[in-house]
């Protein structure tokens, strides 16, 4: 009877094996296209000695896609015509990307090309461009693309303009911070320098400043306010975000009152940047320069942009002064009202159930990511707050414990066997290399015995317990099945299709950085274990076994590079 909890009992769905149609409709295909393009970019970014392939196309494409998919989501959801997925075109695309990847790995270091031969980066750009076109039409046929452009007009034009603005605004705005520019072009740098000086003067005695070189700080720690910590990109992003948001909600927003939010948002992100620089100096002066420059410096800018964007969107939707008064509609007839209310209630219940199921599978993994974000912000080269990841995952798993009772957590002999195989594959290169003590080993050696034991215990517990559960729920429990059908809970793990397994494993592997190839193979093995008997427990135990053996390898051989 337990197996029936993962198979649809709805009369609207056939119990037969579902065909893979990743995903069926336009909006889902658009997200799939973006995911595959991101995977291609990450793969090519890992190539050594590569020349620039995408150039200025990357920022243009990212912003244009975000505007088109974000603002056009409602209209794109109405395109409900099932789209075919051209597998042959997809594999030709994959062959082109892999050929460029191998070319850069195999190519000689020196420029040994004949005079009449094309440079390597020109060949790579041509092949990659053709591969991207093949991927586009594999996911979204030309006829469907033309129809979507017609249905969303003029949004596609606005998306192109936004992409061009994002690509063109960066270079001119950065010149405002160029110390070799004219005096009027350095107004932002001078203003930021004096604002930080005023703030620090109220907090610290004996602040050291050098206006000629824009150095500010204390005798213990000082920074140079230059392009790297200017925050000008945050101003540009906030300006683009606020303008597009107000344009899209122009029918629901009251003007000119709403225009006041744009300068307020710009001032907010500017002040947060001043606070960010001051906090960096305060942290460094307190005796933690590595935390200031490695952790907090790299994370605080994105935190500020996220806070300002969230506050802006909430202000436009929650403050009545910025909203138009809705026009009261005529009351419908009673039977129609009752019917629409019943349908609305059913839709709300279905949406609530779908949202709760999605949260149960994704929140533990997202909690680990959020905790890592915070711990790295407060850490230097050594992430001393790593236990936050374990605690965040435990809390998330406990909150959704009722949902997890519906899954099958039992496992068979194949699970630990698959985990052992992945462990051997993972550490195979280490058999002909020496253990790497690295920075982590040195940092752990500098800790007291109790602190070192506590950190290692949390690190091992996370690797063996929380990480396998959270990642298997996210990648095998949600992503692999969500690629097959929106109602992913109705798909048994035993019905996972090869393409769904391949795509989810590819994303899983890419997130493992330099170990991406081993990560992809691990994802395939874990998904195969789940598919074998239709139980997520097999995937979790296989994952946990691999991490357990890897933890023992690290602790016994002091090969800290694996952590």
Buried (B, 14 or more C-beta within 10 A) or exposed (E): EEEEEBBBEEEEBEEEEBEBBBBBBBBBBBBBBBBBBEBBBBBBEBBEEBEEBBEEBBBBBBBBBBBBBEBBEEBBEEBEEEBEBBEEBBEBBBEBBEBBBEBBEEBEEEEEEEEEEEEBBEBBBEBBBEBBEBBBBBBBBEEBBEBBBEBBEEBBEBBBBBBBBBBEBBEEBBBBBEEEEEEEBBEBBEEBBBBBBEBBEEEBEEBBBEEEEBBBBBEEBBBBBBBEBBBBBBBBBBBBBBBBBBEBBEEEBBEEEBBEBBEBBBEBBBBBBBBBBBBBBBBBBEEBBBBBBBBBBEBBBEBBBEEBBEEBBEBBEEEEEBBBEEEEEEEEEEEEEEEEEEEEEEEEEEEEEBEEBBBBBBBBBBBBEBBBEBBBBBBBEBBBBBBBBBBBBBEBBEBBEEBBEEBBBEBBEBBBBBBBBBBEBBBEEBEEEEBBBBEBBEBBEEBEEEEBEEBBEBBBBBBBBBBBBBBBBBBBBBBBBBBBBEBBBBBBBBBBBEBBBBBBBBBBBBBBEEBBEBBBBBBBBBBBBBBBBBBBBBBBBBBBBBBBBBBEBBBEBBBBBBB
